[in-house]
Every structure is written in structure tokens, then in C-alpha cells.
Amino acid sequence: MCGTGCKTRRPAPKSISGWRQVVTRRVSNMTATSQTEEDEHLADIEDGCGCAEVWEHMSEQRND
């Protein structure tokens, strides 16, 4: 942390492999349960559906 209490940031990676490591690290830090809880409202939507189907599903849930 810096003197003001903020977390210091690492410099941005300069290569694709550097970015790949950053993304992999961030994804591996995510927990499966938190991801599941956040996406629970989308459980009934089929993989690969478009935004119109998502909006329709969300609208139907609001009416219930």
C-alpha cells in the first residue's frame, strides 16, 4: 500500500503472454460459488441465446 492507504498497482503487462497470466490469475481467484450465485437469475436461459431472449426472460421474471 502507498502512504495514502491505496493499493499500489502493478504496471500493465507488455506482452500477450503477460496479459494471459494476469487473466488466468484473476479467473483462478474467482470462486465457483460466487460465480454461481451471481448468475443464478440466468439459470433458465439456454447457452448461446441472444440478447432479446435474455431481455424477454428478465422481463418475465419481473412480472412474477
Protein Blocks (a to p, Z undefined) as FASTA:
>chain_A
ZZkopacdddddfbfklmmmmmmmmmmmpcfklmmmmmmmmmmpcghiafklmmmmmmmm
mmZZ
